[in-house]
């Protein structure tokens, strides 16, 4: 979706200058007195004011009264459709638009509104056909072409959307929204140069649009122009100080630059604007963890969890902090909670397994490692740790199988061949052990030194040297 957000406050002219509730009561009273004929124009205006002020129930009351008197007025059916749209009664709204079209088939405005409702109902093909029919009726109508572009964009058909927006710009190079949406489309196509060009043109026309500067910052961050991205976020914030997303992205970009305290300050500003933004608490905690301030990190991970008790990532990250501080039972509790929230998370099972291994709970560690590799069967590190755990437990055959998995994943890893060699020595499979050692030494000559330290008697054996082909 696009993020166009004009600087207009969203309040209608009417709501700023009149008391809509007073008007609603006034004309309801006149209608109930039977005086609707004397104030029809005012009632028509009130319907529109109700739409603008989102007083849709009142708007429906008035437009129904008008239709009782003039059931063949296409404008009234159009307004009723708009009111029902506001009430999310899309199917009834569509019926009203069809009625309006039957009364005035050449009105492209009705077709535009109808297409919007069809899209709301998920009738995307029909919405497209409706807008194309509207363009046939009014080929030069930029708003219809723009609506078609937005429809394509929301369907992630960015190339057709771009064609629509370019068509508008070729006729009217001051149509700022078209540049904005072009920027968004090019960004999604990862054509970042064109995206920036479009946003820059948009900002030439609307330099005080906070969302434009924000989106420009997003693109700059994606192409790793981080300082320039921060400049854009700063301009967005200067225009709209309570722009939480800009503060948040600014914090992320500062963190990427290693400017941790400034990043924390940005995330804290986000929290001032939106105290329920658990991601900002999480990111502050993550920065403190990076800085080695684990107590602060735990505090902010805990704050994130208070907001969202199902925040899997926060439990996992807090568990790592507890683990680093030697608070193993608290770490284990967090890892178990993370697993309960995301059964398909290899990371959580892996973290739990490593902790269980550190605590000497080797059988439990094996069980957790196995759960992890079921989810991530090609994760070398998990398989290797499982192999080493089996080796330490004396479960030689399972260790051998696990080392074979490691070799399948990474045939160039010398340590896996060395581990397999050690198991084969234990199982008195000397030939297999020697072949594994040869491969390990070839892949990493430094393994020879390690082997000499672990097996000094074997290393000096003439028979062994002969088997290795060293004599």
C-alpha positions as CSV (number, residue, x, y, z in Angstrom):
1,X,0.0,0.0,0.0
2,X,1.0,3.6,-0.4
3,X,1.7,6.0,2.5
4,X,0.6,9.3,1.0
5,X,-0.4,11.7,3.7
6,X,-1.1,15.3,2.9
7,X,-0.6,18.0,5.5
8,X,-4.3,18.8,5.5
9,X,-5.7,18.1,8.9
10,X,-8.5,15.9,7.8
11,X,-11.2,18.1,9.2
12,X,-13.8,19.3,6.7
13,X,-14.4,23.0,6.1
14,X,-17.9,22.4,7.3
15,X,-16.9,20.9,10.7
16,X,-14.6,23.8,11.3
17,X,-17.3,26.4,10.7
18,X,-20.6,24.9,11.7
19,X,-22.0,22.7,14.3
20,X,-22.9,19.6,12.3
21,X,-24.8,18.1,15.2
22,X,-27.0,21.2,15.4
23,X,-27.7,21.0,11.7
24,X,-28.6,17.3,11.9
25,X,-31.1,18.0,14.7
26,X,-32.5,21.0,12.9
27,X,-33.3,19.3,9.6
28,X,-34.5,16.1,11.3
29,X,-37.0,18.2,13.1
30,X,-38.1,19.9,9.9
31,X,-38.5,16.5,8.1
32,X,-40.5,15.1,11.0
33,X,-42.7,18.2,10.8
34,X,-43.3,17.4,7.1
35,X,-41.4,20.4,5.8
36,X,-38.7,18.5,3.7
37,X,-39.9,20.2,0.5
38,X,-39.0,23.6,1.8
39,X,-35.4,22.6,2.7
40,X,-34.4,20.0,0.1
41,X,-31.3,21.9,-1.0
42,X,-30.2,22.2,2.7
43,X,-30.8,18.5,3.3
44,X,-28.7,17.7,0.2
45,X,-25.9,19.8,1.7
46,X,-26.3,18.1,5.0
47,X,-25.9,14.7,3.5
48,X,-22.6,15.7,2.1
49,X,-21.6,17.3,5.3
50,X,-22.5,14.1,7.1
51,X,-20.2,12.2,4.7
52,X,-17.4,14.7,5.2
53,X,-17.8,14.5,9.0
54,X,-18.2,10.7,9.0
55,X,-21.7,11.0,10.5
56,X,-22.8,8.2,8.3
57,X,-25.9,7.0,10.2
58,X,-27.3,10.5,10.0
59,X,-26.3,10.8,6.4
60,X,-28.2,7.5,5.6
61,X,-31.3,8.9,7.3
62,X,-31.3,12.1,5.2
63,X,-30.5,10.4,1.9
64,X,-33.3,7.9,2.4
65,X,-35.7,10.8,3.0
66,X,-34.5,12.4,-0.3
67,X,-34.9,9.1,-2.2
68,X,-38.4,8.7,-0.9
69,X,-39.3,11.9,-2.7
70,X,-37.0,11.5,-5.8
71,X,-36.2,7.8,-6.3
72,X,-34.9,8.4,-9.8
73,X,-32.2,11.0,-8.8
74,X,-28.8,9.4,-9.6
75,X,-27.0,11.9,-7.4
76,X,-29.0,10.7,-4.4
77,X,-28.1,7.1,-5.1
78,X,-24.5,8.1,-5.5
79,X,-24.5,9.7,-2.1
80,X,-26.3,6.8,-0.5
81,X,-23.6,4.5,-1.9
82,X,-21.0,6.8,-0.3
83,X,-22.8,6.7,3.0
84,X,-23.1,2.9,3.0
85,X,-19.4,2.7,2.1
86,X,-18.7,4.7,5.2
87,X,-20.8,2.2,7.2
88,X,-18.8,-0.7,5.6
89,X,-22.0,-2.0,4.0
90,X,-20.2,-2.6,0.7
91,X,-22.7,-4.9,-1.0
92,X,-25.6,-2.5,-0.4
93,X,-23.4,0.4,-1.5
94,X,-22.7,-1.5,-4.8
95,X,-26.4,-1.9,-5.4
96,X,-26.8,1.9,-5.0
97,X,-24.0,2.6,-7.5
98,X,-25.5,0.2,-10.0
99,X,-28.8,2.0,-9.6
100,X,-27.1,5.4,-10.0
101,X,-25.4,4.2,-13.2
102,X,-28.7,2.8,-14.6
103,X,-30.1,6.3,-14.2
104,X,-27.0,8.2,-15.5
105,X,-24.7,5.8,-17.4
106,X,-22.4,8.5,-18.6
107,X,-21.3,9.7,-15.1
108,X,-17.7,8.7,-14.7
109,X,-17.7,9.8,-11.0
110,X,-20.2,7.1,-10.2
111,X,-18.0,4.5,-11.9
112,X,-15.0,5.7,-9.8
113,X,-16.9,5.2,-6.6
114,X,-18.3,1.9,-7.8
115,X,-14.8,0.6,-8.5
116,X,-13.7,1.6,-5.0
117,X,-16.5,-0.5,-3.5
118,X,-15.8,-3.4,-5.8
119,X,-12.2,-3.4,-4.6
120,X,-13.4,-3.3,-1.0
121,X,-15.4,-6.5,-1.8
122,X,-12.4,-8.1,-3.3
123,X,-13.8,-7.9,-6.8
124,X,-10.6,-6.7,-8.4
125,X,-11.3,-7.7,-12.0
126,X,-14.6,-5.9,-11.9
127,X,-13.1,-2.9,-10.3
128,X,-10.5,-2.7,-13.1
129,X,-13.2,-3.1,-15.8
130,X,-15.3,-0.4,-14.1
131,X,-12.3,2.1,-14.1
132,X,-11.5,1.3,-17.7
133,X,-15.1,2.0,-18.7
134,X,-14.8,5.3,-16.8
135,X,-11.7,6.2,-18.7
136,X,-13.6,5.5,-22.0
137,X,-16.2,8.0,-20.9
138,X,-13.7,10.6,-19.7
139,X,-10.2,9.8,-21.2
140,X,-8.6,12.9,-19.8
141,X,-9.7,12.5,-16.3
142,X,-6.5,12.3,-14.2
143,X,-8.3,11.1,-11.1
144,X,-9.7,8.1,-12.8
145,X,-6.3,7.1,-14.2
146,X,-4.8,7.7,-10.7
147,X,-7.4,5.4,-9.2
148,X,-6.6,2.7,-11.7
149,X,-2.9,3.1,-10.9
150,X,-3.6,2.7,-7.2
151,X,-5.7,-0.4,-8.0
152,X,-2.8,-1.9,-9.9
153,X,-0.4,-0.9,-7.1
154,X,-2.5,-2.5,-4.4
155,X,-2.4,-5.7,-6.4
156,X,1.4,-5.4,-6.6
157,X,1.1,-4.9,-10.4
158,X,3.7,-2.2,-10.2
159,X,4.5,-2.0,-13.9
160,X,1.0,-1.2,-14.9
161,X,0.6,1.2,-12.0
162,X,3.8,3.0,-13.1
163,X,2.3,3.4,-16.6
164,X,-0.8,5.0,-15.2
165,X,1.2,7.4,-13.0
166,X,3.5,8.3,-15.9
167,X,0.6,9.0,-18.1
168,X,-0.7,11.5,-15.6
169,X,2.6,13.2,-15.2
170,X,3.0,13.5,-19.0
171,X,-0.1,15.6,-19.0
172,X,0.3,17.3,-15.6
173,X,3.8,17.5,-14.2
174,X,2.5,19.1,-11.0
175,X,0.3,16.2,-10.0
176,X,2.3,15.5,-6.8
177,X,0.5,12.3,-5.7
178,X,1.5,10.6,-8.9
179,X,5.2,11.2,-8.2
180,X,4.6,9.9,-4.6
181,X,3.1,6.7,-5.8
182,X,5.8,6.3,-8.5
183,X,8.3,6.5,-5.7
184,X,6.5,3.7,-3.9
185,X,6.2,1.5,-6.9
186,X,9.9,1.9,-8.0
187,X,10.9,1.2,-4.4
188,X,9.0,-2.1,-4.4
189,X,10.7,-3.0,-7.7
190,X,14.0,-2.2,-6.0
191,X,14.7,0.5,-8.6
192,X,15.9,2.8,-5.9
193,X,17.4,5.5,-8.2
194,X,14.1,6.1,-9.9
195,X,12.3,5.9,-6.6
196,X,14.5,8.7,-5.2
197,X,14.0,10.7,-8.3
198,X,10.2,10.4,-8.0
199,X,10.2,11.3,-4.3
200,X,12.5,14.3,-4.9
201,X,10.1,15.6,-7.6
202,X,7.2,15.1,-5.2
203,X,9.1,17.1,-2.5
204,X,9.8,19.9,-5.0
205,X,6.1,20.3,-5.2
206,X,5.2,19.6,-1.6
207,X,8.3,20.4,0.4
208,X,6.4,20.3,3.7
209,X,5.0,16.8,3.4
210,X,6.4,14.7,6.3
211,X,5.5,11.4,4.6
212,X,7.5,12.3,1.5
213,X,10.7,12.9,3.5
214,X,10.0,9.8,5.5
215,X,9.7,7.5,2.4
216,X,12.8,9.2,0.9
217,X,14.7,8.2,4.1
218,X,13.5,4.6,3.8
219,X,14.9,4.3,0.3
220,X,18.2,6.0,1.3
221,X,18.6,3.5,4.1
222,X,17.9,0.6,1.8
223,X,20.9,1.7,-0.4
224,X,23.0,2.2,2.7
225,X,23.2,6.0,2.4
226,X,22.6,6.1,6.1
227,X,23.6,9.7,7.0
228,X,21.4,11.0,4.2
229,X,18.6,8.8,5.4
230,X,18.9,10.4,8.8
231,X,18.7,13.8,7.3
232,X,15.5,12.9,5.6
233,X,14.0,11.5,8.8
234,X,15.1,14.7,10.6
235,X,13.2,16.8,8.0
236,X,10.1,14.6,8.4
237,X,10.3,15.1,12.2
238,X,10.8,18.8,11.9
239,X,7.6,19.0,9.9
240,X,5.7,16.6,12.1
241,X,7.3,16.1,15.6
242,X,4.9,13.3,16.6
243,X,5.8,11.2,13.5
244,X,6.5,7.9,15.4
245,X,7.6,5.9,12.4
246,X,10.2,8.5,11.5
247,X,11.6,8.5,15.0
248,X,11.6,4.7,14.9
249,X,13.4,4.4,11.6
250,X,15.8,7.2,12.6
251,X,16.7,5.1,15.7
252,X,17.3,2.0,13.6
253,X,19.6,3.9,11.2
254,X,21.6,5.5,14.0
255,X,22.0,2.0,15.6
256,X,23.3,0.7,12.2
257,X,25.9,3.6,12.3
258,X,26.9,2.6,15.9
259,X,25.6,5.8,17.3
260,X,23.9,3.9,20.1
261,X,22.9,6.7,22.6
262,X,21.4,8.8,19.8
263,X,19.5,5.7,18.6
264,X,18.2,5.0,22.2
265,X,17.0,8.7,22.4
266,X,15.1,8.3,19.1
267,X,13.4,5.1,20.3
268,X,12.5,6.8,23.6
269,X,10.9,9.6,21.6
270,X,8.9,6.9,19.8
271,X,7.8,5.6,23.1
272,X,6.7,9.1,24.2
273,X,4.5,9.3,21.2
274,X,3.2,5.7,21.4
275,X,3.8,4.1,24.8
276,X,2.5,0.8,23.5
277,X,5.2,0.4,20.8
278,X,6.8,-2.8,22.0
279,X,9.3,-2.8,19.1
280,X,10.9,0.4,20.4
281,X,11.4,-1.2,23.8
282,X,12.8,-4.2,22.1
283,X,15.3,-2.2,20.0
284,X,16.5,-0.2,23.0
285,X,17.1,-3.5,24.8
286,X,18.9,-4.9,21.8
287,X,21.2,-1.8,21.8
288,X,22.0,-2.1,25.5
289,X,22.8,-5.8,24.9
290,X,25.2,-4.8,22.1
291,X,26.8,-2.3,24.5
292,X,27.2,-5.0,27.1
293,X,24.7,-3.4,29.6
294,X,22.8,-6.6,30.2
295,X,20.8,-5.3,33.2
296,X,19.4,-2.4,31.2
297,X,18.8,-4.8,28.3
298,X,16.8,-7.1,30.5
299,X,14.7,-4.2,31.8
300,X,13.7,-3.1,28.3
301,X,13.0,-6.6,27.1
302,X,10.8,-7.0,30.1
303,X,9.0,-3.8,29.2
304,X,8.4,-5.1,25.7
305,X,6.9,-8.3,27.2
306,X,4.6,-6.4,29.5
307,X,3.1,-4.8,26.4
308,X,3.0,-8.0,24.4
309,X,3.0,-11.1,26.5
310,X,3.4,-13.2,23.3
311,X,6.5,-11.4,22.1
312,X,8.6,-14.4,21.1
313,X,11.7,-12.5,20.1
314,X,11.8,-10.6,23.4
315,X,11.7,-13.8,25.5
316,X,14.4,-15.4,23.4
317,X,16.7,-12.3,23.6
318,X,16.1,-11.9,27.3
319,X,17.0,-15.5,27.7
320,X,20.3,-14.9,26.1
321,X,21.0,-12.1,28.5
322,X,20.1,-14.2,31.5
323,X,22.3,-16.9,30.2
324,X,25.3,-14.5,29.8
325,X,24.8,-13.3,33.4
326,X,24.8,-16.9,34.7
327,X,21.1,-16.8,35.6
328,X,20.5,-20.1,34.0
329,X,17.1,-21.0,35.4
330,X,15.6,-17.7,34.3
331,X,17.2,-18.2,30.9
332,X,15.7,-21.7,30.6
333,X,12.3,-20.3,31.6
334,X,12.5,-17.7,28.8
335,X,13.7,-20.2,26.2
336,X,10.8,-22.6,27.1
337,X,8.4,-19.7,26.8
338,X,9.8,-18.8,23.4
339,X,9.3,-22.4,22.3
340,X,5.7,-22.4,23.6
341,X,5.0,-19.3,21.5
342,X,6.8,-20.5,18.3
343,X,7.0,-24.3,18.1
344,X,8.7,-24.0,14.7
345,X,11.6,-21.9,15.9
346,X,14.9,-23.7,15.6
347,X,16.6,-20.7,17.3
348,X,14.7,-21.2,20.5
349,X,15.3,-25.0,20.6
350,X,19.0,-24.4,19.8
351,X,19.4,-21.8,22.6
352,X,17.7,-24.2,25.0
353,X,19.9,-27.1,24.0
354,X,23.1,-25.1,24.4
355,X,22.0,-24.0,27.9
356,X,21.1,-27.5,28.9
357,X,24.5,-28.7,27.6
358,X,26.2,-26.0,29.7
359,X,24.3,-27.2,32.7
360,X,25.5,-30.7,32.2
361,X,22.0,-31.9,31.2
362,X,23.3,-33.8,28.2
363,X,20.2,-36.0,27.5
364,X,17.9,-33.0,27.6
365,X,20.3,-31.1,25.3
366,X,20.2,-34.0,22.8
367,X,16.4,-33.9,22.8
368,X,16.4,-30.1,22.2
369,X,19.1,-30.3,19.5
370,X,17.0,-32.9,17.7
371,X,13.9,-30.7,17.9
372,X,16.0,-27.9,16.4
373,X,17.3,-30.0,13.5
374,X,13.8,-31.2,12.7
375,X,12.9,-27.6,12.0
376,X,16.2,-26.6,10.4
377,X,17.6,-29.9,8.9
378,X,20.4,-28.0,7.1
379,X,21.8,-26.0,10.0
380,X,25.4,-27.1,10.3
381,X,26.0,-25.6,13.8
382,X,23.1,-27.4,15.4
383,X,24.2,-30.8,13.9
384,X,27.8,-30.2,15.0
385,X,26.8,-29.4,18.5
386,X,24.5,-32.5,18.6
387,X,27.4,-34.6,17.3
388,X,29.7,-33.3,20.0
389,X,27.1,-33.9,22.7
390,X,26.6,-37.5,21.5
391,X,30.4,-37.9,21.6
392,X,30.6,-36.6,25.1
393,X,27.8,-38.9,26.2
394,X,29.5,-42.0,24.7
395,X,26.7,-42.6,22.2
396,X,29.2,-43.4,19.4
397,X,26.9,-44.6,16.7
398,X,24.6,-41.6,17.0
399,X,27.6,-39.3,17.0
400,X,28.8,-40.9,13.8
401,X,25.4,-40.3,12.2
402,X,25.4,-36.7,13.3
403,X,28.9,-36.1,12.0
404,X,27.8,-37.6,8.6
405,X,25.0,-35.0,8.6
406,X,27.5,-32.2,9.2
407,X,29.6,-33.5,6.2
408,X,26.5,-33.7,4.0
409,X,25.8,-30.0,4.8
410,X,29.4,-28.8,4.5
411,X,31.8,-31.3,2.8
412,X,34.7,-28.9,3.3
413,X,34.5,-28.8,7.1
414,X,37.7,-30.4,8.5
415,X,36.3,-30.5,12.1
416,X,33.5,-32.8,11.1
417,X,35.9,-35.3,9.5
418,X,38.1,-35.1,12.6
419,X,35.1,-35.8,14.9
420,X,34.2,-38.7,12.7
421,X,37.7,-40.0,12.9
422,X,37.7,-39.9,16.7
423,X,34.5,-41.9,16.8
424,X,35.9,-44.5,14.4
425,X,39.0,-44.8,16.6
426,X,36.8,-45.5,19.6
427,X,34.9,-48.1,17.6
428,X,38.2,-49.7,16.5
429,X,37.4,-48.8,12.9
430,X,41.0,-47.9,12.2
431,X,40.8,-47.8,8.4
432,X,37.8,-45.5,8.4
433,X,39.4,-43.3,11.1
434,X,42.6,-42.9,9.0
435,X,40.6,-42.0,5.9
436,X,38.7,-39.3,7.8
437,X,42.0,-38.0,9.3
438,X,43.6,-37.7,5.9
439,X,40.6,-35.7,4.7
440,X,40.7,-33.5,7.8
441,X,44.4,-32.8,7.5
442,X,44.0,-32.0,3.8
443,X,41.2,-29.5,4.4
444,X,42.9,-27.9,7.4
445,X,46.5,-28.7,8.2
446,X,46.2,-27.2,11.6
447,X,44.1,-30.3,12.7
448,X,47.5,-32.2,12.8
449,X,48.6,-30.1,15.8
450,X,45.3,-30.7,17.6
451,X,45.5,-34.4,16.8
452,X,49.1,-34.6,18.1
453,X,48.0,-33.1,21.4
454,X,45.0,-35.4,21.8
455,X,46.6,-38.6,20.7
456,X,50.3,-38.4,21.3
457,X,50.8,-42.1,21.4
458,X,49.0,-42.8,18.2
459,X,50.7,-39.9,16.4
460,X,54.1,-41.3,17.1
461,X,53.2,-44.9,16.1
462,X,55.1,-46.1,13.1
463,X,52.1,-48.2,12.0
464,X,49.9,-45.2,12.1
465,X,52.4,-43.1,10.1
466,X,52.5,-45.8,7.6
467,X,48.7,-45.9,7.3
468,X,48.7,-42.1,6.8
469,X,51.4,-42.5,4.1
470,X,53.9,-40.5,6.0
471,X,56.7,-43.1,5.9
